[in-house]
Amino acid sequence: MRWYVLQVSSGQEKAVRDALHEKRIPALVPSENRLVRKGGEWTQKEYILFPGYVFLRLDYTSETYYRVRSIPHTGRLLGPPGDPPVPLSYLEAEWIGLLSGGGKPLE
C-alpha cells in the first residue's frame, strides 16, 4: 500500500477523510492549531495545512479508484494527466505522517 494525494473541494477535507475511513481507506488531513486574536482575546483555531487535499493510503487498482471517486467532493488523484497517479515517496509520506500525528511517524 502506498500513499497518494487526493484533490478535494476546499472546505470538505474532513468530510472526505471521514467518508474514506468509513470505506476502510486510511486518510490524513494535516492541520495545526494557531493562536488568533479575536475581539481582544486570544483563541485557538485549527488550520488545515494543505487546503483542498487529502492524503490516503491504498493499493491503486480500478476498484479502489472507483471506491474513492464515489465519495462526494472528490477530485482526482495527483499525477500526470492521462497516466496513473503518482504515489508519495517514502520521505514525503513520513513527513505527512509527522505533520498529522503530532510528531509521531506513520505505522
Backbone hydrogen bonds in HBPLUS format (Angstrom, degrees):
<---DONOR---> <-ACCEPTOR-->    atom                        ^
c    i                          cat <-CA-CA->   ^        H-A-AA   ^      H-
h    n   atom  resd res      DA  || num        DHA   H-A  angle D-A-AA Bond
n    s   type  num  typ     dist DA aas  dist angle  dist       angle   num
A0002-ARG N   A0058-LEU O   3.17 MM  56  5.64 166.5  2.19 131.1 128.2     1
A0058-LEU N   A0002-ARG O   2.94 MM  56  5.64 153.1  2.02 163.6 161.0     2
A0088-LEU N   A0003-TRP O   2.77 MM  85  5.54 163.8  1.80 153.1 158.8     3
A0004-TYR N   A0056-LEU O   2.71 MM  52  5.39 161.6  1.75 161.8 168.2     4
A0056-LEU N   A0004-TYR O   2.94 MM  52  5.39 157.4  2.00 145.4 152.5     5
A0078-LEU N   A0005-VAL O   2.92 MM  73  5.67 161.7  1.95 159.9 166.0     6
A0006-LEU N   A0054-VAL O   2.77 MM  48  5.16 173.9  1.78 165.6 167.1     7
A0054-VAL N   A0006-LEU O   2.90 MM  48  5.16 154.4  1.96 147.0 155.3     8
A0007-GLN N   A0076-ARG O   2.87 MM  69  5.40 173.1  1.88 153.1 155.5     9
A0075-GLY N   A0007-GLN O   2.57 MM  68  4.90 139.3  1.72 169.2 157.8    10
A0008-VAL N   A0052-GLY O   2.88 MM  44  5.04 169.6  1.89 130.6 133.3    11
A0009-SER N   A0073-HIS O   2.94 MM  64  5.26 150.8  2.03 148.1 153.5    12
A0012-GLN N   A0009-SER O   3.03 MM   3  5.55 156.5  2.09 139.2 140.2    13
A0016-VAL N   A0012-GLN O   2.95 MM   4  6.13 162.4  1.99 159.7 164.3    14
A0017-ARG N   A0013-GLU O   2.94 MM   4  6.14 159.1  1.98 147.3 153.8    15
A0018-ASP N   A0014-LYS O   2.92 MM   4  6.10 161.0  1.96 148.0 152.4    16
A0019-ALA N   A0015-ALA O   2.99 MM   4  6.21 153.9  2.06 143.1 150.4    17
A0020-LEU N   A0016-VAL O   2.84 MM   4  6.10 152.3  1.92 151.4 159.2    18
A0021-HIS N   A0017-ARG O   2.96 MM   4  6.25 154.7  2.02 148.4 155.3    19
A0022-GLU N   A0018-ASP O   3.03 MM   4  6.34 147.5  2.13 143.1 151.6    20
A0023-LYS N   A0019-ALA O   3.22 MM   4  6.53 135.7  2.43 136.3 147.3    21
A0023-LYS N   A0020-LEU O   3.03 MM   3  5.08 129.4  2.29  97.0 110.8    22
A0025-ILE N   A0020-LEU O   2.91 MM   5  5.16 162.2  1.94 141.2 142.7    23
A0024-ARG N   A0021-HIS O   2.95 MM   3  4.82 155.1  2.01 106.2 109.4    24
A0057-ARG N   A0026-PRO O   2.90 MM  31  5.41 157.6  1.95 151.7 154.8    25
A0028-LEU N   A0055-PHE O   2.67 MM  27  5.09 153.2  1.74 150.9 160.1    26
A0055-PHE N   A0028-LEU O   3.02 MM  27  5.09 170.3  2.03 156.8 155.9    27
A0049-LEU N   A0030-PRO O   2.91 MM  19  5.70 160.8  1.95 135.7 142.0    28
A0032-GLU N   A0047-TYR O   2.87 MM  15  5.42 152.4  1.94 150.3 159.0    29
A0047-TYR N   A0032-GLU O   2.78 MM  15  5.42 168.2  1.79 162.5 165.6    30
A0034-ARG N   A0045-LYS O   2.86 MM  11  5.41 166.8  1.88 149.9 151.8    31
A0045-LYS N   A0034-ARG O   2.86 MM  11  5.41 156.3  1.91 151.3 158.9    32
A0036-VAL N   A0043-THR O   2.72 MM   7  5.37 165.8  1.74 164.6 169.8    33
A0043-THR N   A0036-VAL O   2.82 MM   7  5.37 162.0  1.85 151.6 156.9    34
A0038-LYS N   A0041-GLU O   2.79 MM   3  5.44 162.4  1.82 163.4 160.4    35
A0041-GLU N   A0038-LYS O   3.15 MM   3  5.44 165.2  2.18 111.2 115.6    36
A0053-TYR N   A0050-PHE O   3.19 MM   3  5.80 142.3  2.34 148.3 145.0    37
A0065-TYR N   A0061-THR O   2.93 MM   4  6.08 155.4  2.00 148.8 156.5    38
A0066-TYR N   A0062-SER O   3.10 MM   4  6.27 162.5  2.13 147.0 149.8    39
A0067-ARG N   A0063-GLU O   3.02 MM   4  6.28 144.0  2.15 143.5 154.1    40
A0068-VAL N   A0064-THR O   2.99 MM   4  6.18 157.2  2.04 148.3 153.2    41
A0069-ARG N   A0065-TYR O   2.92 MM   4  6.16 164.8  1.94 151.1 155.8    42
A0070-SER N   A0066-TYR O   3.08 MM   4  5.96 125.4  2.40 131.2 141.7    43
A0071-ILE N   A0068-VAL O   3.16 MM   3  5.80 166.5  2.18 118.6 122.7    44
A0086-VAL N   A0078-LEU O   3.04 MM   8  6.41 152.6  2.11 139.1 145.6    45
A0083-ASP N   A0080-PRO O   3.12 MM   3  5.51 164.6  2.14 133.7 135.4    46
A0093-ALA N   A0089-SER O   2.94 MM   4  6.15 163.7  1.97 156.4 160.7    47
A0094-GLU N   A0090-TYR O   2.95 MM   4  6.20 156.3  2.01 148.7 155.4    48
A0095-TRP N   A0091-LEU O   2.95 MM   4  6.09 152.9  2.02 144.1 151.4    49
A0096-ILE N   A0092-GLU O   2.99 MM   4  6.28 159.9  2.04 151.7 156.2    50
A0097-GLY N   A0093-ALA O   2.96 MM   4  6.17 154.6  2.03 144.7 152.3    51
A0098-LEU N   A0094-GLU O   2.90 MM   4  6.18 150.1  1.99 146.0 153.7    52
A0099-LEU N   A0095-TRP O   3.02 MM   4  6.33 154.6  2.09 147.8 154.6    53
A0100-SER N   A0096-ILE O   2.94 MM   4  6.12 149.0  2.03 146.9 155.6    54
A0101-GLY N   A0097-GLY O   2.80 MM   4  5.71 147.8  1.91 147.7 155.6    55
A0103-GLY N   A0098-LEU O   2.98 MM   5  4.43 154.0  2.05 144.2 143.9    56
A0104-LYS N   A0101-GLY O   3.40 MM   3  5.23 151.6  2.48  96.4 104.3    57
